[in-house]
């Protein structure tokens, strides 16, 4: 794989928080956001469904196969979304990973739903 191939594949497999927010505003019926973090979480992207990465294979039937699934986890170095994407792609779902995770979403002050445990008790099982 060349550097060019790598970056083309990366571009096709990822989406930025701002791009996702725009899709949510313009075509909300075309996308489902999936929070794949494990454990208690203080906030979630508004409208996201929670399916932890370690449950994704068992819960695939809950996901629509006619929408783009955008997965996210904690931060840039967290690999839960990438790990969750693989079996979904193998099963024919359209999937992209939101890079930067919830941390990037919150830095941009995009809408969230408060949920789960208070800040300070996050456990990353990345």
Secondary structure, DSSP 4 states (H G I P E B T S, - for coil): --HHHHHHHHHHHEE-HHHHHHHHHH-GGGEEEEE---S--SEEETT-EE--GGGTTTTGGGS-SSSEEEEE-SSTT--HHHHHHHHHHHTT-EEEEETTHHHHHHHTT--EEE-SSPTT------
